[in-house]
Amino acid sequence: MGGAAELRPIGSEDLPFLEMLYASTRDAELQALAGSEEQRHAFVRLQFEAQRRHYDRHFRSAQAWIISAAGVPVGRLVVDRRAEEVRVVDISLLPRYRGRGLGSQVLREVLREARQTDRPVRLHVDKRNRAKRWYARLGFLTIEDAGAHDLMEWRPHMESDHHARNADL
């Protein structure tokens, strides 16, 4: 399945999908946990609910969308637009839809919006997450070591600086 990514607001009917998506992003950790499948599922549910509460508390004005391809839910995007920045709170795709350009399409649209309003885009990413390389390819730089996570930033002017440096080579 290729094609364009589409966004639609998240509804209460999406909660089972969102929990499954969350579990898919934690798969390696879950496989390492001892216990039964039921215990792992209970752990995922608790962690998923903790994440939802954290987002609700710290990103009250954030907008959340289901990312779909050909009408099939494949991921989630959560963005908090602030006066001083555009914060990507979460972008995640089911494993079988990663590497197909859907996430890049969605994130480039966020960058386009930020460019038009001259705001940086910031996000936190786990230091061990392979997505760090993806963000770097899109022009994000690490600006702060936040323990297990790095704060990364993309700025509209960084894009033109990057092109200017390459032109001089």
C-alpha positions as CSV (number, residue, x, y, z in Angstrom):
1,M,0.0,0.0,0.0
2,G,1.5,3.3,-1.0
3,G,-0.1,6.6,-1.8
4,A,-0.7,9.7,0.1
5,A,-1.1,10.0,3.8
6,E,-4.3,11.5,5.0
7,L,-5.2,13.0,8.4
8,R,-8.4,13.0,10.3
9,P,-9.2,14.0,13.9
10,I,-9.0,11.2,16.5
11,G,-12.3,10.1,17.9
12,S,-13.1,7.9,20.9
13,E,-13.7,5.0,18.4
14,D,-9.9,5.1,17.7
15,L,-8.8,4.2,21.2
16,P,-8.3,0.4,20.4
17,F,-6.2,1.3,17.4
18,L,-4.2,3.9,19.3
19,E,-3.4,1.3,22.1
20,M,-2.3,-1.2,19.4
21,L,-0.2,1.5,17.8
22,Y,1.4,2.4,21.1
23,A,2.2,-1.3,21.8
24,S,3.8,-1.5,18.4
25,T,6.2,1.3,19.3
26,R,7.2,-0.6,22.5
27,D,7.4,-4.0,21.0
28,A,11.1,-4.6,21.8
29,E,10.6,-3.6,25.5
30,L,7.5,-5.8,25.7
31,Q,9.3,-8.9,24.4
32,A,11.9,-8.5,27.1
33,L,9.3,-8.5,29.9
34,A,8.8,-11.6,31.8
35,G,5.2,-12.7,32.4
36,S,2.2,-13.8,30.5
37,E,0.7,-12.2,27.4
38,E,-2.2,-11.0,29.7
39,Q,0.4,-9.3,32.0
40,R,2.1,-7.7,29.1
41,H,-1.2,-6.4,27.7
42,A,-2.1,-5.0,31.1
43,F,1.3,-3.3,31.2
44,V,0.7,-1.8,27.8
45,R,-2.7,-0.5,28.8
46,L,-1.3,1.2,31.9
47,Q,1.6,2.8,30.0
48,F,-0.8,3.9,27.2
49,E,-3.1,5.5,29.7
50,A,-0.1,7.2,31.4
51,Q,1.0,8.6,28.1
52,R,-2.5,9.9,27.4
53,R,-2.7,11.6,30.8
54,H,0.7,13.2,30.3
55,Y,-0.2,14.6,26.9
56,D,-3.5,15.9,28.3
57,R,-1.8,17.6,31.2
58,H,1.3,19.0,29.3
59,F,-0.1,19.6,25.8
60,R,-3.7,20.8,26.4
61,S,-4.0,22.7,23.2
62,A,-2.4,19.9,21.0
63,Q,-4.3,18.6,18.0
64,A,-4.3,14.9,17.4
65,W,-4.9,13.0,14.1
66,I,-5.1,9.5,12.8
67,I,-2.7,9.1,9.9
68,S,-4.3,6.9,7.2
69,A,-3.3,5.5,3.8
70,A,-6.1,4.5,1.4
71,G,-8.6,4.9,4.3
72,V,-6.7,2.5,6.6
73,P,-5.4,3.8,9.9
74,V,-1.6,3.5,10.0
75,G,-0.4,6.0,12.6
76,R,-0.9,9.1,14.7
77,L,0.3,12.7,14.7
78,V,0.0,15.0,17.7
79,V,1.1,18.6,17.3
80,D,1.0,21.5,19.8
81,R,1.2,24.8,18.0
82,R,2.6,27.5,20.4
83,A,3.4,31.1,19.7
84,E,7.2,30.4,20.0
85,E,7.3,26.9,18.3
86,V,5.5,24.0,16.7
87,R,5.9,21.0,19.0
88,V,5.6,17.5,17.5
89,V,4.4,15.7,20.5
90,D,4.1,12.3,18.8
91,I,4.4,10.9,15.3
92,S,4.2,7.1,15.1
93,L,3.3,4.6,12.4
94,L,2.6,0.9,12.6
95,P,5.8,-1.0,11.7
96,R,4.6,-2.3,8.4
97,Y,4.0,1.3,7.2
98,R,7.3,2.7,8.2
99,G,9.8,3.5,5.5
100,R,7.2,4.1,2.8
101,G,7.3,7.9,2.9
102,L,4.1,8.4,4.8
103,G,5.7,9.8,7.9
104,S,8.0,12.1,5.9
105,Q,5.0,13.4,3.9
106,V,3.1,14.2,7.2
107,L,6.2,15.8,8.9
108,R,7.1,17.8,5.8
109,E,3.6,19.4,5.9
110,V,4.3,20.4,9.6
111,L,7.6,21.9,8.5
112,R,5.9,23.8,5.6
113,E,3.5,25.3,8.1
114,A,6.3,26.2,10.5
115,R,8.2,27.8,7.6
116,Q,5.2,30.0,6.7
117,T,4.9,31.2,10.3
118,D,8.7,31.4,10.8
119,R,8.6,29.1,13.9
120,P,10.9,26.3,14.8
121,V,9.7,22.7,15.0
122,R,10.8,20.9,18.1
123,L,10.4,17.3,19.3
124,H,11.8,14.9,21.9
125,V,13.1,11.5,20.7
126,D,14.6,8.6,22.7
127,K,18.3,8.5,22.2
128,R,18.1,4.8,21.0
129,N,15.2,5.4,18.6
130,R,16.1,4.9,14.9
131,A,13.8,7.8,14.1
132,K,16.6,10.1,15.2
133,R,18.4,9.5,11.9
134,W,15.2,10.1,10.0
135,Y,14.7,13.5,11.8
136,A,18.3,14.4,11.0
137,R,17.8,13.7,7.3
138,L,14.8,16.0,7.5
139,G,17.0,18.8,8.9
140,F,16.5,18.4,12.6
141,L,19.5,19.1,14.9
142,T,19.9,17.9,18.5
143,I,19.8,21.0,20.7
144,E,19.6,19.6,24.2
145,D,20.4,16.4,26.0
146,A,17.4,15.6,28.1
147,G,18.6,12.4,29.7
148,A,17.1,9.4,27.9
149,H,15.8,11.7,25.2
150,D,17.2,14.4,23.0
151,L,15.4,17.6,22.1
152,M,15.7,18.1,18.4
153,E,14.9,21.3,16.4
154,W,14.3,22.3,12.8
155,R,14.3,25.9,11.9
156,P,13.2,27.4,8.6
157,H,16.5,29.3,8.2
158,M,18.5,26.1,8.8
159,E,17.2,24.8,5.5
160,S,18.6,27.7,3.5
161,D,21.9,27.6,5.4
162,H,22.2,23.9,4.6
163,H,21.6,24.6,0.9
164,A,24.0,27.5,0.9
165,R,26.8,25.5,2.5
166,N,26.3,22.7,0.0
167,A,26.4,25.1,-2.9
168,D,29.8,26.4,-1.8
169,L,31.2,22.8,-1.9
